């Protein structure tokens, strides 16, 4: 146990956030939906470019089902991938499996050490359970907000109702494939516990 009387997992998570910028990245509809039937709600080329631009060279943390939803079920090029899963037998070529917050902290530490500690950001990339579990440790959330309700069955936590976050940046609206959307950033409120 650490000085705050937390368990090993919680202590590791607290250590994880020290000196590491952790950002969640997601595309949501107006109801904070992120997916339906294991797929994205909409294909927006501009959002996919934004995701690539922001995460390239970083560390992605995602759940097993999110990894399996990627093209070929493989990690994305140009990023290190850690899969947070409760499946002890899970193995994915090109990814590191972590089965707890302490294993996640250790994996992030190893990857950062490989780069001399210079790897810029850790990005939480879904799915819903991973977002929910890791949101308390994030500094900010890069959210592509799509106008409309897409009938999602998986959701990102509603940051508009979360007192720990505030909308700090919003880009001009764009429309692609008949879907209006905009890029936003929600930041942890000043001095809030992470």
C-alpha positions, -999 to 999 in steps of 0.1 A, spaced: 0 0 0 11 35 -7 10 66 15 -27 72 6 -37 38 18 -48 26 -16 -44 -9 -31 -15 -19 -54 -36 -12 -85 -46 22 -74 -10 31 -63 3 20 -97 -23 41 -114 -13 71 -93 23 65 -102 13 62 -138 1 97 -140 31 114 -125 50 131 -153 29 115 -181 4 134 -201 -27 111 -206 -54 121 -230 -85 103 -240 -95 105 -277 -129 96 -291 -157 106 -315 -191 109 -299 -226 117 -310 -248 142 -291 -257 116 -265 -220 107 -260 -224 75 -279 -191 61 -294 -202 29 -311 -229 5 -321 -225 -33 -326 -187 -31 -322 -182 -4 -349 -178 33 -351 -210 54 -355 -198 71 -386 -168 71 -410 -155 106 -411 -122 109 -431 -114 142 -413 -118 126 -379 -96 97 -389 -69 121 -401 -72 140 -368 -69 108 -348 -37 98 -367 -22 133 -364 -27 134 -327 -17 99 -318 12 92 -342 43 85 -322 24 80 -290 12 52 -268 -23 39 -274 -42 22 -246 -73 3 -257 -95 -27 -248 -93 -60 -266 -125 -55 -286 -113 -21 -297 -81 -37 -310 -101 -64 -327 -122 -37 -345 -92 -21 -361 -83 -31 -397 -70 -67 -396 -74 -67 -358 -39 -53 -355 -23 -23 -338 -20 9 -359 13 17 -374 35 44 -358 21 39 -323 29 16 -295 -3 -3 -284 -12 -16 -249 -43 -37 -247 -60 -35 -213 -80 -68 -209 -91 -92 -182 -85 -121 -206 -54 -136 -191 -48 -157 -223 -50 -127 -246 -20 -122 -270 -18 -98 -299 11 -95 -323 26 -61 -320 8 -52 -288 14 -55 -251 -13 -70 -229 -20 -55 -195 -44 -72 -171 -46 -45 -144 -38 -9 -138 -4 -19 -122 5 -39 -153 -6 -9 -175 16 14 -155 46 -10 -158 40 -13 -196 38 25 -201 70 29 -180 88 3 -201 77 20 -234 87 54 -222 121 41 -210 127 26 -244 124 61 -259 145 77 -231 113 89 -214 105 112 -243 74 95 -258 51 125 -256 16 113 -248 -5 83 -238 -38 82 -255 -68 63 -242 -86 50 -273 -115 30 -261 -138 12 -257 -164 23 -232 -151 3 -202 -115 14 -207 -126 51 -210 -146 48 -178 -118 31 -159 -90 55 -170 -109 88 -171 -99 96 -135 -62 96 -147 -66 117 -178 -54 153 -182 -76 161 -212 -100 145 -237 -99 152 -274 -135 147 -284 -149 148 -320 -185 158 -314 -210 147 -341 -243 164 -342 -272 140 -338 -280 108 -320 -267 77 -338 -284 50 -316 -252 40 -299 -249 10 -276 -215 21 -262 -208 55 -245 -181 78 -234 -186 94 -200 -206 127 -204 -180 154 -198 -206 181 -199 -219 167 -166 -185 159 -151 -175 186 -127 -138 176 -131 -137 187 -167 -145 217 -187 -147 225 -225 -115 245 -232 -114 245 -270 -139 240 -298 -131 242 -336 -154 254 -363 -180 229 -375 -172 206 -405 -195 184 -425 -186 151 -441 -208 122 -454 -238 142 -443 -226 144 -407 -218 178 -391 -191 176 -365 -164 196 -347 -132 189 -328 -132 198 -291 -110 195 -261 -121 190 -225 -95 197 -199 -93 187 -163 -103 217 -142 -73 235 -126 -59 218 -96 -84 189 -98 -71 155 -87 -59 133 -114 
